[in-house]
Amino acid sequence: MTWFKVVEREKVELKDPVIIVGLPNIGLIGTQVVEYLISQLKPVKMLEMYSEHLLLPNNATGILVQKDGTLNLPRITVYGYKGEKEDIILVLFDFQPSPLGVYRVMEDLLDCLSKYNPKFLIALSGYANPDKAGEIYAMSNNPELLKRAVEQKAKGEKIVEEIIGGAGVLISVAILRGMDVLSLTAVTENVFKDFVAAREMLEVISGLLELEIDYSDIEREIEEYERGIGIRDIREIFEVEPREE
């Protein structure tokens, strides 16, 4: 039996929510998009999940020491948002689960979220290809969902041979449970944090779910990056920003 702990924070009454899951992947797309949605929508923190399969970036067990000296165990944080058009559950992973435990983590996550009767799940991923950077590709087991994504300027065609890591496993586990899944892949310049691709992903999601999003903060990040102030160090890929409790 594996160690898995759920800490409940606040309760939110949600009706048939859409689940959006962000993991740190190529271009940090999943992390960036979910964090930006959290900053814009101001959702309620519902749950924190801890697992023996959530390891540090060097695949070691332990605890994170932040720049300000605070301590954080690697976790999955779940937020709830009651919207005018759609209720949404936002899921943010600090790190990718370990390869040997990723199926267990995704099963545990969906076990916890199934009680909310989710409408469908959106899994976010990134793919590095400078020739197609900024494009968003949609894949789904539900043709209607795929059509809706294409109407928001995502491309409904094949861009990758497979979706690897936690996002790919999450999609697999969700489909085996009978869930409708929309996979959105943003094409990035390279493996580093890509603000432009994240913004394009945000536009597709906001159109799909009819969200009012202010893009000024991410546009400022894009401008700073283009001026040479942005990420230049691969260590920033593994930086976990402290989140308000």
C-alpha positions, 0 to 999 in steps of 0.5 A, a space after each residue: 500500500 502506497 503512502 497518499 495523503 489528502 489535506 482538505 482546505 475549503 469546500 466549494 459546491 461545483 456542478 459538473 466541473 471541467 478539470 484542467 490539469 497542469 504538470 511541469 512539462 516542455 516549455 513549462 506549459 502546463 504549470 504556466 497556464 494553470 498558474 495564470 488561470 489561478 491568478 486570474 480566476 481567484 479560485 478557492 483552494 480545495 485540496 492538497 495531495 501528497 504522495 510518496 511518488 512525488 519526488 524532488 527534481 533529482 528523483 530524491 525523496 525530501 522536502 523543498 527549501 524555498 528562497 525565503 527559508 520556508 519548507 514545502 513538501 512536493 504536492 498536488 494542489 486542487 482549486 475550485 472555481 464557480 463560473 458563470 458558464 462553467 465550473 472548473 477544477 484546476 489541478 497544479 503539480 509541483 513536479 512530475 510523478 516518478 515513472 514507477 508511481 505515476 499511474 498510482 498518482 493519477 488513479 488517486 487524483 481521479 479517485 478524489 475528483 470523481 465525486 464532483 462528477 466532472 464534465 470532461 478533463 483537459 490535459 496540457 502538454 508541450 512539444 518543442 519544434 521551433 518551426 511550429 512554435 506557438 501553434 496549439 494542437 488538440 486531440 480527444 476521444 470525443 469528436 465534439 470536444 475536438 470540434 470545439 477546440 478547433 473552433 478556438 483555433 487549435 489544430 485538430 491534427 497529429 503533431 506528436 507520436 505520443 504524449 509522454 510523462 504524467 500528462 500522457 498517463 493521466 489521459 490514459 487513466 481517465 479514458 479507461 475510466 470512461 471520461 471524455 478527455 481533451 489533450 491540448 499540446 502547445 508547440 514551443 521554441 525549445 524546452 525552456 519556459 515559453 510565454 508565447 506558447 502559454 498565451 496561445 494555450 490560454 486563448 484556446 482554453 478561455 474561448 472554449 470555456 468562455 472565460 474573461 482573461 486579462 493577458 496583460 501580465 503574460 504579455 509583459 513577461 513576453 516583452 521582457 523575455 524578448 528584451 533578454 530579461 527572461 529565463 536563461 538558466 535551466 535551473 528555473 525549470 525546477 523552481 517552485 514558487 511559494 503559493 499563498 496558503 
